[in-house]
Amino acid sequence: MERRHIFNAGPSALPFEVLDKAQSELISYQQAGMSVMEFSHRSKEYKSIHTEAQNLLRELLEIPDEYEVLFLQGGASLQFSMVPMNFLGNKQVGNYVVTGSWSEKAYKEAQKIGAASIAASTKESNFDHIPDLSELRYSDNDAYLHLTSNNTIHGTQWRNFPANQNQTLIADMSSDILSRVIPVQNFSLIYAGAQKNLGPAGVTVVILKNDILERIPEGLPTMLDYKTHVQKKSLYNTPPAFAIYMLSLVLKWTKENGGIENFEAENKKKSTMLYETIDNSNGFYNGHAKKDSRSRMNVTFTLPTEELTQLFLEEATEEGFVGLKGHRSLGGCRASIYNAVPLDSVEALCEFMSQFHQKHN
Ligand code: PMP
C-alpha cells in the first residue's frame, strides 16, 4: 500500500508506525480480548493508558511538578472561552496578541466574557509577522497575556516568549507543541488541540500551573471549570479514550525517535529546505511570512497567478501530495510539516516545486 505525502494542516499526518501499532491492537489490546474503545474508562487498563500519556507528556516537555496535565474535549476553540471564564476577573483586562485568525478568535471570545484588549496586532500587514516583544502593550496587573505560538493559517511562529515573572502568560500551542523545546515555566497555561503534533482530533491537552487555580471564580458550570478536571484527573466524565490512546502512542514514538530535541532539529531541516526552494525561485514562489517570523510547521507561499496556483495544486494531487491548498482566508499554498511528516515527503515536495517552476518559468 502506497502512502501519500500528507501536508494537511490538521487533522494531519500521523506516524506510520503509530497507525500500524494501533491497527495491530485495534480488536484486542495487549491480549485483553477487547478493544481500547470497549474498555470502561474506570478500568485499570484504560487508567494505565491515561496515566502513561500524562507522564510521557511531562517527560517530553519537561513539565515541572507544580503543573497539571489535563485531557479535555471541545478542541482548542473551547479553550478560547474557558480561559477568560476561569481567569478574567472582574475589573481586570485580558490582553491578547493578535497574530492570526485563531488568536483573533480567542480575543473575540474573551470580549464576550469580560474586558479584553489587544496587546499588539499584525492584522494590518495581513498577519505576516510576529511583533517584537518591545511592541507589546499591556499591564502586569492585568489578568493575563495570551498569545498563539504558531499561526497555522498565516505561517508565522514566535521565536522568543515574554519572560516576566509577574505575569500570567497563556499560550495556544495547538500547531507547534512538541515541535521544539519550550520554556514551560514561563507559562501559566498552555493548551493545544491534538490533531497536529499530538495525535488525532478529539482530545485537547491543557498544561496549567497550580497557583492560578485559586483565581477561578465559584459557580462556573462544572465542565467549564478547570478545577473539576484537576480534581478528577481528567476523568470527571467519559474521556475520548481512543484519542488519548493514540496520543500515548504518538508520545512513545516521539520519545523513541530522540524526543523533542531531535524533532526540533528535523523541523529546522525540513522547513529550511522548503524556504530555500521558495527563496531560490527568483520570485516564482513567494513566501507569505517575513523571514524572521517564518513558521517551521506551516510554510505558506503563493505563485504568480491564480491559474498557476490551480495547476500547481492539480498536478501536486496527481503526484500524491495532499493538503497543499492554502487556508480559504489567505489563498495560495501551504505545506504543513508537522513532526510526523517525513523528510522524504519534504524532499519530494521541493523536487516537485523546482520542476513545476522550470516548466512554467
Ligand atoms: N488554534 C490554532 C493555532 C489552530 O491551528 C486551531 C485549529 N487549526 C485552533 C486553535 C482551533 O482548534 P480546534 O479545531 O481544536 O478547536
Residues whose N, C-alpha, C, O or C-beta is under 5 A from the ligand:
A	BS01	PMP	G10 G74 G75 A76 S77 W102 N150 T152 D172 S174 S175 G193
